[in-house]
Amino acid sequence: RKVVACNPAAKRIFGYREYEIIGHDTKFMYANHTDYEQYPQKLISALDAHSAYHTEVELRRKDGTIFPAEVTETGILNDEGVRTGVVSVIRDITERKHAEEKLTYLSTHDGLTGLYNRGYFDENMARLERGRQYPISIVMADIDHMKSINDNLGHATGDIMLKNVANVLTTAFRAEDIVARIGGDEFAILMPNTGEAEAKQALQRVRHVVHHHNSLYDAPPLSLSLGAKKKKKKMSLSELFKEADAEM
């Protein structure tokens, strides 16, 4: 597994000079020791089948930074058809990974507030329906006078209000709760393993955080309508959602 040659792009990607690469074992490239140990078996089985080997792996630069790489390996054969080495083509795919992560994030999150979106909320409501994380409570929240704020102060102010509410809710609820913006000025929170008393306590935390927010910042003050309901036996989560919405 010694390097016998490298092109300028390899030196640039890894940040090494040529003499620091050539003659050295490829272990220096790997961010993960397990990947390094398992790599030969996967590579050789592919090359023995006369095909190229493709993989994605995390590699390490000289300065210690780790980056995702796409690696394609092909065998070098001599005149007798004997494999005498391997050519590795390494591509830094950091930008591609960032783009994929952004798309994944946007598929589950609201672009303005950073909370989960309605689709993700509905998926988890269906998942919890099938699971065993009972009791389950749902909290609903709605911004009061949102239309008046947008009409009189502008949609930019309304957007700030939505972001502030998102901060309030993420502060008031637990990490395991699913806090989502499900409509224009409407928010919903799924609370697994939560009874009615705990849900009411959560509403009190929201009111406390809203009061604290309003004491720190000038107009327009935040004002929320809130509702909370716990799932009863034989009640679907869709029905629970409607009851919490009605209470709000």
C-alpha positions in Angstrom: 0.0 0.0 0.0 2.9 2.3 -0.7 2.4 5.4 -2.9 4.7 5.3 -6.0 3.5 8.4 -7.8 1.1 11.3 -7.4 -0.1 14.2 -9.5 -0.2 17.9 -8.6 -3.9 17.7 -7.7 -3.2 15.0 -5.1 -0.5 17.2 -3.5 -2.9 20.2 -3.5 -5.9 18.3 -2.0 -3.8 16.7 0.8 -1.5 19.7 1.4 1.7 17.5 1.3 4.8 17.9 -0.8 5.7 15.1 -3.1 8.4 13.6 -1.0 6.0 13.5 2.0 3.6 11.2 -0.1 5.8 9.0 -2.4 7.1 5.9 -0.6 4.7 6.3 2.3 1.8 4.0 3.3 -1.6 5.3 2.4 -2.6 5.2 6.1 -1.8 8.9 6.4 -4.7 9.7 4.1 -7.4 8.1 6.3 -9.5 9.9 8.9 -10.9 6.6 10.2 -8.6 3.7 11.2 -11.4 1.1 10.5 -11.8 2.4 6.9 -8.1 1.9 6.4 -8.2 -1.6 7.7 -11.2 -2.8 5.8 -10.3 -1.1 2.5 -8.0 -3.8 1.0 -10.5 -6.6 1.2 -13.2 -4.5 -0.5 -10.8 -3.2 -3.1 -9.2 -6.5 -4.0 -12.5 -8.4 -4.4 -13.7 -5.7 -6.9 -10.4 -5.8 -8.9 -10.4 -9.6 -9.0 -13.8 -9.3 -10.7 -12.1 -7.0 -13.3 -14.2 -4.0 -12.3 -13.4 -0.6 -10.8 -14.0 0.0 -7.1 -16.0 3.0 -6.1 -16.4 4.3 -2.6 -17.0 7.4 -0.5 -14.7 7.8 2.5 -13.5 10.5 4.9 -9.8 11.5 4.3 -7.5 13.7 6.2 -5.3 16.6 5.0 -1.9 17.4 6.4 -3.3 20.2 8.5 -5.7 17.7 10.2 -8.9 18.8 8.5 -11.1 16.0 7.4 -13.0 16.0 4.1 -15.4 13.6 2.3 -13.9 12.1 -0.8 -15.2 10.0 -3.7 -12.6 7.4 -4.6 -12.4 5.3 -7.8 -9.8 2.5 -8.0 -8.7 0.6 -11.1 -6.0 -2.0 -11.5 -2.8 -1.6 -13.4 -2.0 -4.7 -15.4 1.3 -5.6 -17.0 1.7 -7.2 -20.4 1.0 -10.7 -19.0 -2.3 -9.4 -17.4 -0.9 -9.5 -13.9 -2.0 -6.7 -11.6 1.0 -4.7 -10.5 -0.6 -1.7 -8.8 -3.7 0.5 -8.5 -4.6 3.9 -9.7 -6.7 5.9 -7.3 -8.7 8.9 -8.5 -9.7 11.0 -5.5 -12.3 13.8 -5.6 -13.0 16.2 -2.8 -16.9 16.2 -2.7 -17.3 18.7 0.2 -19.5 21.0 -1.9 -21.6 18.2 -3.1 -22.2 16.9 0.4 -23.1 20.4 1.6 -25.6 20.7 -1.2 -27.1 17.3 -0.3 -27.3 18.2 3.4 -29.0 21.4 2.5 -31.6 19.7 0.4 -32.2 17.1 3.1 -32.6 19.9 5.7 -35.0 21.9 3.5 -37.1 18.7 2.9 -37.9 18.5 6.7 -37.5 22.1 7.9 -39.3 25.4 7.5 -37.0 27.8 5.6 -37.9 30.9 7.6 -37.9 29.7 11.2 -35.7 26.6 11.1 -38.4 24.6 12.8 -39.7 21.3 11.4 -42.2 21.7 8.6 -45.7 20.3 8.3 -44.6 17.3 6.3 -42.1 16.2 8.9 -44.7 16.8 11.7 -47.2 14.6 9.9 -44.7 11.9 9.3 -43.8 11.8 13.0 -47.4 11.9 14.0 -47.9 8.7 11.9 -44.8 7.2 13.4 -45.8 7.9 17.0 -49.3 6.5 16.2 -47.6 3.1 15.5 -45.1 3.3 18.4 -45.2 2.9 22.1 -44.1 6.3 23.3 -47.3 6.9 25.3 -48.8 9.0 26.7 -48.6 11.5 23.9 -49.6 15.2 24.1 -50.0 17.8 21.3 -49.6 21.5 21.9 -50.9 24.1 19.5 -49.8 27.7 19.3 -51.0 30.6 17.1 -49.7 34.2 16.9 -52.4 36.7 17.9 -53.2 39.6 15.5 -50.7 38.4 12.8 -52.8 39.8 10.0 -52.9 43.2 11.6 -49.1 43.1 12.1 -48.5 42.2 8.5 -50.9 44.9 7.2 -49.8 47.7 9.5 -46.1 47.0 10.1 -45.2 45.0 7.0 -44.3 41.4 6.2 -40.7 41.9 7.2 -41.9 42.6 10.7 -44.2 39.6 10.5 -41.2 37.4 9.5 -39.3 38.7 12.6 -42.2 37.8 14.7 -42.3 34.3 13.4 -38.6 33.8 14.1 -39.1 35.1 17.6 -41.9 32.7 18.2 -39.7 29.9 16.9 -37.0 30.9 19.5 -39.6 31.0 22.3 -40.9 27.5 21.4 -37.5 25.9 21.1 -36.5 27.4 24.4 -39.7 26.2 26.2 -39.8 22.7 24.9 -37.5 19.7 25.3 -35.0 18.5 22.7 -37.1 15.3 22.2 -40.3 17.3 21.4 -41.1 17.9 17.7 -41.6 21.6 17.3 -43.0 22.5 13.9 -44.4 25.5 11.9 -47.4 23.9 10.3 -49.0 27.0 8.6 -48.6 30.7 8.2 -48.7 31.7 11.9 -49.6 28.4 13.3 -47.2 26.0 15.3 -47.7 22.5 16.7 -45.6 20.5 19.1 -45.6 16.7 19.4 -44.7 15.6 22.9 -44.0 11.8 23.3 -44.0 10.3 26.7 -45.9 13.3 28.0 -49.1 13.4 30.1 -51.6 16.2 30.5 -49.9 17.7 33.6 -46.5 17.9 31.8 -48.1 19.4 28.7 -49.7 22.1 30.9 -46.3 22.8 32.5 -44.9 23.3 29.0 -47.6 25.9 28.3 -46.5 27.7 31.5 -42.9 27.7 30.3 -44.0 29.2 27.0 -45.9 32.0 28.8 -42.9 32.6 31.0 -40.5 32.8 28.0 -42.9 35.1 26.1 -43.1 37.4 29.1 -39.3 37.5 29.4 -39.0 38.2 25.6 -41.5 41.1 25.8 -39.7 42.6 28.8 -36.4 42.7 26.8 -37.7 43.9 23.4 -39.9 46.8 22.2 -43.1 46.5 20.2 -44.7 44.6 18.7 -45.0 42.3 21.8 -45.5 38.6 21.3 -48.9 37.3 22.1 -49.8 33.6 21.6 -53.0 31.5 21.8 -52.2 28.1 23.2 -53.9 24.7 23.5 -52.8 21.3 24.8 -54.4 17.9 24.9 -53.3 14.4 25.9 -54.2 11.4 23.8 -57.1 9.3 25.3 -57.6 5.6 24.6 -59.0 4.8 21.2 -58.3 8.3 20.0 -56.2 8.8 16.9 -53.5 11.5 16.9 -55.4 13.3 14.1 -58.3 13.6 16.5 -56.0 14.7 19.2 -54.6 17.4 16.9 -58.1 18.7 16.2 -58.9 18.8 20.0 -55.7 20.7 20.8 -56.4 23.1 17.9 -60.0 23.7 19.2 -58.7 24.4 22.7 -56.2 26.9 21.3 
